Amino acid sequence: LPVYIVASPLLARTSRRTALWCFQWPRVHGSTFAAALMIRVFSFCFTLSAALRHRGAPDVAGKDAAWHTCANEGGMIETAGIVRFGWADSWAQASLQTGASCSSLAFGVDPLPGVRKVCQCELASGDRSIRSELGLQWRRCGAEGETCNCPSGAVRFGHGDRWAVAQLGPGKASKLACTTDNFDEDSFTRVQKECWCEVRDEPAKIVRTAVVMLSRRPPDMGTWLKYHLDYVQVEHIFMQMEDTPDFNNTWKELPEAHRKKVTVWQASTSEGEGSKRPVDDYTALQERQVAAMRNAKDECLKRGIDWLLHIDDDELLYMPVHRPLGELLAAVAPQYDQAFIPNVEATYPSPSIENCFSETAQANTNIHKFVSYVNGKAAIRVAAEDAYPAGPHLWRNGLGLELNSLHLDSESFGTPLMIVHYESCPFARWKSKFWELGNTSPEKVASIPFPFYRESITRMGRCRHHVEALQASGTTGKQLPQCTEAALTNFWSRWKTTDNPVLLPEDMMQIDIPWSRILA
């Protein structure tokens, strides 16, 4: 994926001859290169040539097309028509026949290599005034500048998969101006937007939900628990705690109502060392996360809980329409055992931020500019017997194959549920985290796919080794220029705050969480 992202801007200046050379080069030079390298070259060249074939192709559908998910990757298209293939903001379009495969072969390009994708079919024009979204119906009530008549008082304003929501209560928004003045976000200033009104025909169904996480020195456990238990209405949380000396004090300060909804596992990370963090946590972390996920699923079965999610202590479950988690997952069709939840990255106002959750109001939605993972997390239906964690991001069956899964970001207004990742916040936590990872070997650093992580480990490694050398020699000396507090603050800010020069207004999404009410 990083190679593809780096190479993709060059494709517009590359001729078809390049694609032919790609396929000829391994054959000509095959005698001097290992077979494994040839396979990698063939794979990379296929992506390049496919992208070249797709280059400049106009969208088959109109710019105002509406979509619904009609197949998962590898599945079959059941209705002929205009179909798009991809995930998030990366799509390829084609006009396909019934029975066509939902795969890169049918579209001639893989719009997002290495990421699970779906197919979405274009809705007929007659269907566009009413849309469904995981159990809710929405009625189009006006274009930008018009007046929206919405008896329910729940109105969304936006375009495509970017929406702001106003919830004023039944009757209070019977006549609401469909303008930016009544909503918090206007990222797409050059795009004509519209308003949709929520229509509820019957009371919402609720299922029982739980979250599992592995935590180490959480930045704000009280806020994290209050948000998920009280606001998101998660029924139970399973926490595996590691290397958190003051956890007992934090636990005692929690309300009794919260403690009753939390199961705590105190786990050792290495034999004979209690809860001490391993020297190199990169290789063992996922194994411990998987073990916690398995244990939590077993506990959920005993408790009669319906859905389980794994998230981290620096992540929040976020619903733009502010629906309870159990209501959203209750609307997932019974044939799906897994629901994929996309992630976005919180973008901080300044390096002086202290309360990362409540002081952050924006998130980056452009996966090509993320500093960490891009493939989201997954909710698993606990009743799915043949489901096992395959890392922290998804579950698979006993044969290692993907479960029948729903991609929530393929809903008609974009995802109704997402993970907001408050990564490396606050600044002091970033320093502590990467100081400890500073002894990671150069070989392992080179294998990390995220430039921010590689540069953070490399820089903090130099700082750490310099300090340790001074201590070993019994001498005092100046800090390295790149290790001063000012230099580290500037480094962090360029990646993690709104000062990041690569972030554009259209990349940003407003995070609308009523913190004053939640923390009251």
Residue pairs with C-beta under 8 A, 6 or more apart in sequence:
1 112
1 113
1 114
1 115
1 374
1 449
2 449
2 451
3 44
4 47
4 113
4 114
5 368
7 48
8 51
11 48
11 51
11 52
11 55
12 55
14 48
14 52
16 49
16 52
18 48
18 52
19 45
19 48
19 49
19 52
19 53
20 49
22 41
22 44
22 45
22 48
22 49
23 42
23 45
23 49
25 41
25 45
26 33
26 38
26 41
26 42
26 45
30 38
47 110
47 113
50 104
50 108
50 109
50 110
51 109
53 108
53 109
54 92
54 107
54 108
54 109
59 93
60 82
60 93
60 94
60 95
61 82
61 84
61 93
61 122
65 82
65 122
65 123
66 122
66 123
66 127
66 128
66 131
66 412
67 84
67 120
67 121
67 122
67 123
67 410
67 412
68 120
68 121
68 123
68 410
68 412
69 118
69 119
69 120
69 406
69 407
69 410
69 411
70 77
70 78
70 79
70 83
70 119
70 120
70 121
71 77
71 78
71 102
71 118
71 119
72 102
72 116
72 118
72 119
72 404
72 405
72 407
73 85
73 102
73 103
73 116
73 117
73 118
73 119
74 101
74 102
74 103
75 101
75 102
75 119
76 99
76 100
76 101
76 102
77 83
77 96
77 97
77 98
77 99
77 100
77 101
77 102
77 106
77 119
77 121
78 98
78 99
79 98
79 121
80 96
80 97
80 98
81 95
81 96
81 121
81 122
82 93
82 94
82 95
82 96
82 121
82 122
83 93
83 94
83 95
83 96
83 100
83 102
83 119
83 120
83 121
83 122
84 91
84 92
84 93
84 94
84 119
84 120
84 122
85 91
85 92
85 93
85 94
85 102
85 103
85 104
85 106
85 107
85 111
85 117
85 118
85 119
86 92
86 111
86 112
86 117
86 118
87 111
87 112
87 115
87 116
87 117
87 118
87 342
87 407
87 409
88 112
88 115
88 342
88 367
88 374
88 409
89 161
89 365
89 366
89 367
90 111
90 112
90 367
91 111
92 107
92 108
92 109
92 111
93 107
94 106
94 107
94 108
96 106
100 106
102 117
102 118
102 119
104 110
111 117
115 374
115 375
116 340
116 375
116 402
116 405
116 407
118 407
118 410
120 410
123 412
128 140
129 139
129 140
130 137
130 138
130 139
130 140
131 137
131 138
131 140
131 196
131 412
131 413
132 138
132 412
133 321
133 411
133 412
133 413
133 416
134 328
134 331
134 332
134 408
134 411
134 416
135 204
135 205
135 327
135 328
135 330
135 331
136 198
136 199
136 200
136 321
136 323
136 331
137 198
137 199
137 200
137 201
138 156
138 196
138 197
138 198
138 199
138 412
138 413
139 196
139 197
139 199
140 194
140 195
140 196
140 197
141 148
141 149
141 150
141 155
141 178
141 195
141 196
141 197
142 148
142 149
142 178
142 194
142 195
143 178
143 192
143 193
143 194
143 195
144 157
144 178
144 179
144 192
144 193
144 194
144 195
145 178
145 179
146 178
146 195
147 175
147 176
147 177
147 178
148 155
148 173
148 175
148 176
148 177
148 178
148 195
148 197
149 174
149 175
149 197
150 173
150 174
150 176
150 195
150 197
150 198
151 170
151 171
151 174
151 197
152 170
152 173
152 197
152 198
152 199
152 200
153 167
153 168
153 169
153 170
153 171
153 172
153 173
153 174
154 165
154 166
154 167
154 168
154 173
154 197
154 198
154 321
155 165
155 166
155 168
155 173
155 176
155 178
155 182
155 195
155 196
155 197
155 198
156 163
156 164
156 165
156 166
156 195
156 196
156 198
156 321
156 413
157 163
157 164
157 165
157 166
157 178
157 180
157 182
157 183
157 193
157 194
157 195
158 164
158 185
158 188
158 193
158 194
158 413
159 188
159 191
159 192
159 193
159 194
160 188
160 191
160 414
161 409
161 413
161 414
161 415
162 185
162 187
162 188
162 365
162 414
162 509
163 320
163 413
163 414
164 183
164 184
164 185
164 320
164 510
164 512
165 183
165 320
165 321
165 322
165 512
166 173
166 176
166 182
166 183
167 321
167 322
168 176
176 182
176 195
178 193
178 194
178 195
180 186
184 510
184 512
185 509
185 510
187 505
187 506
187 507
187 508
187 509
187 510
188 506
189 505
196 413
198 321
204 323
204 327
204 330
205 327
205 330
205 331
206 324
206 326
206 327
206 330
207 306
207 307
207 326
207 329
207 330
208 235
208 303
208 304
208 305
208 306
208 307
208 326
209 233
209 234
209 235
209 305
209 306
209 307
209 308
209 309
209 325
209 326
209 329
210 234
210 235
210 236
210 237
210 238
210 296
210 300
210 303
210 305
210 307
210 308
210 309
211 228
211 234
211 236
211 237
211 238
211 308
211 309
211 310
211 311
211 317
212 237
212 238
212 239
212 240
212 292
212 293
212 295
212 296
212 308
212 309
212 310
213 237
213 238
213 239
213 240
213 292
213 310
213 311
213 312
213 313
214 239
214 240
214 242
214 267
214 285
214 288
214 289
214 292
214 312
215 221
215 239
215 240
215 241
215 242
215 244
215 312
215 313
216 241
216 242
216 243
216 244
216 277
216 313
217 243
217 244
217 429
217 432
218 224
218 244
218 313
218 314
219 313
219 314
219 356
219 422
219 425
219 426
219 429
220 355
220 356
220 357
221 250
221 254
221 313
222 250
222 253
222 254
223 355
223 357
223 358
223 519
224 313
224 316
224 357
225 237
225 254
225 258
225 262
226 258
226 518
226 519
227 316
227 357
227 513
227 518
228 234
228 237
228 316
228 317
229 237
229 258
229 261
230 518
231 513
231 518
232 317
232 319
232 324
232 325
233 324
233 325
233 326
234 261
234 317
234 325
235 261
235 305
235 326
236 261
236 262
236 263
236 300
236 303
236 305
237 261
237 262
237 263
238 262
238 263
238 265
238 292
238 295
238 296
238 299
239 262
239 263
239 264
239 265
240 264
240 265
240 267
240 288
240 292
241 247
241 264
241 265
241 266
241 267
241 275
242 267
242 269
242 275
242 277
242 288
243 269
243 275
243 276
243 277
244 250
244 275
251 259
251 264
254 262
263 299
265 292
265 295
266 275
267 275
267 288
267 292
268 274
268 275
269 275
269 276
269 277
269 278
269 281
269 284
269 288
270 276
270 278
270 284
277 436
278 284
279 439
280 437
280 439
280 440
280 441
280 444
281 436
281 437
282 437
282 440
282 444
282 448
283 444
286 391
286 392
289 310
289 389
289 391
289 392
290 389
290 390
290 391
290 392
292 310
293 308
293 310
293 389
293 392
294 388
294 389
296 308
296 310
297 308
297 380
297 382
297 387
297 389
300 308
300 382
301 382
301 383
305 382
306 326
306 329
306 381
306 382
306 383
307 326
307 329
307 339
307 379
307 380
307 381
307 382
308 379
308 380
308 382
309 317
309 341
309 377
309 378
309 379
309 380
310 377
310 378
310 389
310 392
311 317
311 377
311 419
312 392
312 421
314 356
314 421
314 422
314 423
314 425
315 343
315 377
315 419
315 420
315 421
315 422
316 357
316 419
316 420
316 422
316 513
317 325
317 341
317 417
317 418
317 419
318 417
318 418
318 419
318 420
318 511
318 513
319 325
319 328
319 416
319 417
319 418
320 416
320 418
320 512
321 416
322 512
323 416
325 417
328 416
328 417
329 339
329 379
332 339
332 381
332 406
333 406
335 404
336 381
336 404
336 405
336 406
337 380
337 381
337 384
337 387
337 395
337 403
337 404
337 405
338 378
338 379
338 380
338 381
338 384
338 387
338 394
338 395
338 403
338 404
338 405
338 406
339 378
339 379
339 405
339 406
339 407
339 408
339 417
340 376
340 377
340 378
340 394
340 405
340 406
340 407
340 408
340 409
341 376
341 377
341 378
341 379
341 408
341 415
341 417
341 418
341 419
342 376
342 408
342 409
342 415
342 418
342 419
343 373
343 374
343 375
343 376
343 377
343 418
343 419
343 420
343 421
344 363
344 364
344 365
344 418
344 419
344 420
344 421
344 509
345 363
345 364
345 370
345 371
345 372
345 420
345 421
345 423
346 356
346 360
346 362
346 363
346 364
346 420
346 421
346 422
346 423
346 425
346 511
347 360
347 362
347 363
347 364
347 496
347 497
347 498
347 500
347 503
347 508
348 356
348 359
348 360
348 425
348 496
348 497
348 498
349 359
349 360
349 361
349 497
349 498
350 493
350 497
351 427
351 489
351 492
351 493
351 496
351 497
352 427
353 359
353 360
353 425
353 426
353 427
354 426
356 422
356 425
356 426
357 422
357 513
357 515
358 513
358 515
358 519
360 422
360 425
360 511
361 510
361 511
362 498
362 508
362 509
362 510
362 511
363 420
363 508
363 509
363 511
364 370
364 503
364 507
364 508
364 509
365 507
365 508
365 509
366 503
366 504
366 507
367 374
369 500
369 502
369 503
369 507
371 423
371 424
371 450
371 451
371 452
371 453
371 495
371 496
372 421
372 423
372 450
372 452
372 453
373 393
373 421
373 450
375 393
375 394
376 393
376 409
376 418
376 419
377 392
377 393
377 394
377 419
378 393
378 394
378 395
378 405
380 387
380 395
380 403
381 387
384 395
384 403
386 397
386 398
387 395
387 396
387 397
387 403
388 395
388 396
388 397
388 398
389 395
390 396
390 400
394 402
395 403
396 402
396 403
397 403
408 415
408 416
408 417
408 418
409 415
409 418
420 511
423 496
424 430
424 433
424 452
424 456
424 492
424 495
424 496
425 496
427 489
427 492
430 456
430 492
430 496
431 460
431 488
434 456
434 457
434 459
434 460
435 460
435 463
435 464
437 456
437 457
437 460
437 461
438 457
438 460
438 461
438 462
438 463
438 464
438 465
439 461
439 464
440 457
440 461
445 454
445 457
445 458
446 454
448 454
448 457
452 495
455 491
456 491
459 482
459 483
459 488
459 491
462 480
462 482
462 483
463 479
463 480
463 482
463 483
463 488
466 479
466 480
466 483
470 476
470 477
481 487
482 488
482 491
493 499
493 500
494 500
494 501
